[in-house]
Amino acid sequence: MMTAVAFGLSSGLPLALVFGTLSLWLKDYHIAYRTIGAFSLLRLPYSFKWLWAPVVETIKIPFLSRLGKRRSWAIFSQIGLFLSILWLSCLSPDNCILWMAAAAFCVSLFSATQDIVLDAFRVELFQQNQEKEIDGATMYVLGYRIGNVISGAGAIGLAAILTWNEVYFINALILLIGIGAVLLSREPDAEVIEVKREKNVLKYAVIEPFRLFMERQYWLPALIVVFCYRLSDAYFAPMAYPFYDDLGFTKTEIAYISKLYGMGATIVGGLLGGYFLTKVGLLKGLLIFAFVQGLTTALYIPLYYLGHNVWFLMFTISLENLSSGMATTAIIAFMSVLCHKGHTATQYALLSSLPGFARDIFASTSGWVLDQTSWPDFFMISALLTLPGTLFCYFLYKKKPTYLIDA
């Protein structure tokens, strides 16, 4: 379980370093908004990591392969990530913006590769004890949120007393926790993760994972659940800070409430979600959490009419993030169960890319929809986006495929 926490921390740490935290660093140097916006393209490796997941599944790394397939790739990606963040910590936006973009892209690339390996690693560590698989997902989410806090609110707080370069250097050092966790953990049993190699590597690495997944009962509804499950939250997220600003909340209030109360509620929600899933089962938990997400998103409608009300903002953000934490634990556990153990890296990389792809495609229209409507209408639309995921969760709950009943 401690290994799962460390894996989550190592996966959650880099994300803010190339997104929100990096944007604030660039803004401090008065970089143009269009340039800051263009840096969002650096998240593409997260959406397309499934393209090179077959390489991670099949290719051995020289010199490191004696550590085992998972451990060797984990160490390789973590060393690359560590060096990329160190490189970024040596640069400055005022005189080498292109080099910063290159370094940040390397961070995203190695971070996405690390996610491929650590997700597969975690699933395979728990595959012989499926009762603990949900607990493992819960601990992973806990570590992931802690990593987000460190590189998000923690990094921004440090930047008030240190330089941005020093902040990034400190975050690079924190990644050593993940490297230590990989070196101290055991390689998943070879007889479990090794399957018969086909003479045609393309068939084994690319075709076989997709063929095996499509043999799952009700695989298409399961994919739709993964795609739609967090869509409501993803749709609202880009408009959150503009909404708070429109209501008259100061940046200090927004940072304090959203980061402290919001992230705390997310962590508690993740732990509660894991406990709840062990009591009611994965299918019922998925269905309940999908419905609750819509209700908490709709809470922003009364907040709009109340206006600048700090206490109701705290209440709304706390409940919304609590449900978000529970839903995140549920969908990670769901994706873990869906994976065929012989092709964990490829299948989980594809599954975990779907929510990001949904976020990037649909969330890009959120500003346009807001321009055409109003804040209450926008929140109602966001809440209604939980319906597709909820309906397909209900479908799976009624059909009860055997591989999900066991979870």
N, C-alpha and C positions, 0 to 999 in steps of 0.2 A: 504493500500500500504506500509506503514511503517512496518507493521507486516511482510509482504512478504520480505522486505529488511532484517529485523532482522532474519527471518527464513533462508534466503540464507546465511547470514554471519555465522550463527551457523552451517550450513551444510558445508560451504566451508572452515572454519577454520581448522578442524582436519586433512584434507587430507594431506597437506604438512608436518604436524608434524610427520607423520609416513612414509613419502616417501622422497622427496627431501631434506627437512631440516634435517631430522633424518640421512640421508646418509652423509651429510656434518659433522654433529656432530660426527658420527662414524669415518669418515675419519680423523678428527682432532686428534683422539686418535690412529691413525694408525691401525685401525681394518682392517683385510685382505679383499680384494675386494670380495672374494668368500662369506665371511660372510655378507658383505653389500648387495651383490646380493641376498643371501638367505632371507634377510629381506623383499624382494619384495613379498614373499609368504603371508605377513601380509595383503595384499590387498584382499585376498580371500573372506572375509565377504562382501565386496562391490559387488562382482560378484554373490554371492549366497544368498543375503539377502531375495530373494523371498521365500526361503525355510521356514523361520520363520515369514514371513509376515502374513500368516493365524493366527498365534498365536496372533499377534498384533491386528488383526481384530476382534478376538472373545473373548479372555481371559481378564477378569477384574483384575486389580491389587489391592490387599488388601490395605485399608487405603487411597489410592490415587484415587480410582474409583469415589469418590464423585465429583472430578474435571471434570468428563466427560471422555469418551473413548479416544479421541485424546489428550486432555490436560494431562491426567494421564500418558499415555505412553510416551508423550513428556518429561514430568518432570522426569520420571523414567530413560529414556535413557540419558537425559542431566546431571542428577546427576551422573550416572555411568561414563559418558564421562569426566565430571569435575574431579571426583576422580581418574580416570585412568591417565589423563594428570598430575595431581598433583603427583601421584605415579611415573610417568616417570621423573618428574622434581627432584625427590629425588635420582635418580640413576646415575651411571657413567659407561661408556663403559669399563673402564680399569679393573674393578673388579667384575662386575655383569652383563655381557652381556646377559646371559639367562633370568635374571629378567627383563632386558630392553625389550627383545623380548616378554616376557609375558605381560608386561605393554603396549607395543605398540600394541599387538594383541587385548588387551581389549579396547584400544582406537578405533581400527578399528571396532570391534564388536559393541560397543555402538554407534559409529558414523554411521555405516550402519543402525542400528536400529532407530536412530534418523532420518535418511533420509527417512525411510519407513513412519514414523509418520508425519514428517513435510511436505513431499510431499502430503500425503493424506489430511492433515490439510489444506494446501494451496488450493488444488483443491476444497475441500468442502466449504471453505470460499467464493469462487467466483462462485460456481456452480449455484446460483440463479440469477446471473448477468453475462451471458456468454460474453457480450460485454467487460467486464472488465477482463476476464480470461487471455487474451493475455497480458494486462497491468500487471496483477499479476505475470505472468511468467517473464516479463521483469524486474520487480522490484526484483524478486527472483534471477535472474541471476546477477543483479547488486550487491546485497548483497553477493552472492556466490563469485564473483570475488574480492570484497573487503576483504572477509575472506581469500581467497587465497593469496592476497598481504600481509596481516598482518602476516600470518604464513609462508610465503615464503620469499619474499624480505625483509619484515619488521623484521622478526625473524633473518635472516642472518645479517642484518645491526645492530641489537641490540647485536648480538653475538660478534661484534667487540669491544664493550665497557662493556658488561656484560658476566657472565658465561652462559653456555648453560642451566644450571639448573634454573637460574633466568629468562632466556628467556622463558622457558616452563612454569614456574610459572605464568608469566605475561599473556601468552596465555590462560592459564586455567582461569584466572580472567576475560578475555574478553568474555568467554563463558557465563558469568552471564547475558550478554545482551540478549542472546537467551532465557535463563530461564525467565528473566523478561518479554520478549515479549509473551511467552506462558501464564504466569500468568495474564497478562493484557489483553490478547485477549479473545474473546468469543468462547465458544465451538460451533462448527457447529450445526445447528438446528437438534434436535434428530429425528424429523419426516422425515428429508431428508436422514440422514445417516443410520438410523435403518431400517432393513428389517426383514421380517418374519424369525424367527429362525427355522431351520429344526431340527428334533429330532436327525438326524445324523449330528454331528458337522463336521465330515470329509467332508460330502457332501457339507455343507454350506461353510466351510472355504477353501476347496481346489478345489473340483470339480466344484462348482457353478461359481466361478470367471472365470475359463477357459471356461466353457460352454457358459456363457453370452458373453464373449469376442468373441468367435467364431461365435456368431450370428450376429456380426457386418458385414455389407456389405463390401466385399473386405478386410476381416481381415488379410488374409495372405500377400497381397501386403503391407498393412500397417505395419505389423511386419518386412517385409524385408526392408522397408524404415528406420525404427528405427534401425535395425541391421547395415545397410550399410551407413547411412547418414554421419557419422563423421569418416568413415573408412580411408579416405585419410589423414586427419590430424593425426589420431592415428598411422598410419603406418610410417609417417615421424618423429613423435615426438622423438622416441628413438635415432635417428641418428642426431638430430639437433645440439647438442653440439659438437659431433665429427666432423661434417661438418664445423662448425665455426672454430674449432681448426685447421683443415686441411688448411683452407684459411689464417691462420696466425693471427686471431683475439685473443687478449689477454683476460684473464678471466675477467678483469675489463670492457673491451668493451662489452663482451658478457653479463655480468650481468647487466650493465647499460642499454644497448639497449633493450635486451630481456625482462627485468623486468619492466623498466620504460616505454619505448615506447610501448613495446608489450602488457603489461597489460593495459596501458591506452587506447590503440586502441581496446582491447577486451571489455573494459567497454563501450566505446563510441559505438562500434559495437552492443553490446547488446541493448543499448537504441535506436539506429537507427533501429535495427531490429524490436523491438516492435512497433515503430512508423510506419515503413513501412508495417508491417503486418496488422495494423489497417486500412491502406489505400487501400491495394490491396487484402486483404484476406489471410487466412492461406495457402490454396492450392497453389496459385500463388507465394506467398512468399517462401514457401518451395522449389518450383521448381527453382526459380531464385537464391536463396542462394546456392542450391546444385551445380548449374553450376558455380557460382562465386568462390566457394571453389577450384574447379579444376584449374581455371585460376590463382588464387593467389599462389597455390602450384607450378605451372609451372614457377613462377617468380624466383625461386631459380636456374633455369638453367642459365639465363644470369648472375646472381650473381656469379656462379661458374667460368664463363669465365672472369668476371671483377676482380675476386680475392679479395684482401684485400681492399675493398672500403666501408668505414664506412657509407657514405651517402646512398649508394644503399642498404646496409644491413638494415639501419633504415627504408628506404622506403619499402623494401620487408617485413620485420617483421611487420611493421605497417599495411600494406594492408592485410597480411595473418591473423593477429590477428583481424583486423576489420571484415573480412569475417567470421572468426571463431566465434566472438561474435554474429553476426547476425544469423548464422546457429544454434548456441546453443540456442538462444531465440526461434527460430522457432521450433526446435525439442522438446524442453520442452513444448511449447504450444501445439504441435501436440500430444504428449503423454498425456497431461492433458485432451484433448478433447476425446481421445480414451477410457479413463477410464469410466467404469460403476460406477455410484456414490454409489451404495450399497456395492461395493467391491474395493474401491479406493486404500486402502493400498496394497492389494495383487497384483492387476493388475499393479499399477504404479511401485511397487518394481520389478516385472518381466520385465516390459518395460525398466526401467532405468538400469537394469542389462545387457540388451542385448548389448548396445554399449561397456561396459566394457569387456564383454566376447569376443566381436569381436576384441577389442583392444589387449587383452591378447593372443588370438589365432593367429591372423594374424601378429601383430607387432613383434612377436617372430621370424618371418622369415625375418625381414627387413635387419638384418646384413648379413645373408647368401646371400640374393639377391644382396646386395651391393658388396659383395666379388666377385660375378659372373659377375657383370656388371661394371658400372661407376657411378659417381655422376649424370651426366645429365640423363642417362638412369633410374637411381633410382627415380629421381624426376618426370620423365615422367610417370613411372609406378605408383607412388603415386598419380599423378594428374588423371590418368585414373581410379583409384579406386573410383572416384566420379561417374563414369558412371552408375553402378547398382542402386545406390540411386536416381540419376537423372532420369533414365528411369522409375522407379516405381513411383516417384513423378509425372512424366508426365502422367503415366497411371491413377493415382488417380485424377489428374487434369482434364483429359478427361472424366472419369466416373462420377466424382462429386457426391460421396456418400452424402446423406442428412446430416448426423451428422457432416461432415466436411464443407459442404456449409454454415451451420449456423454459423461456426466460421470464 
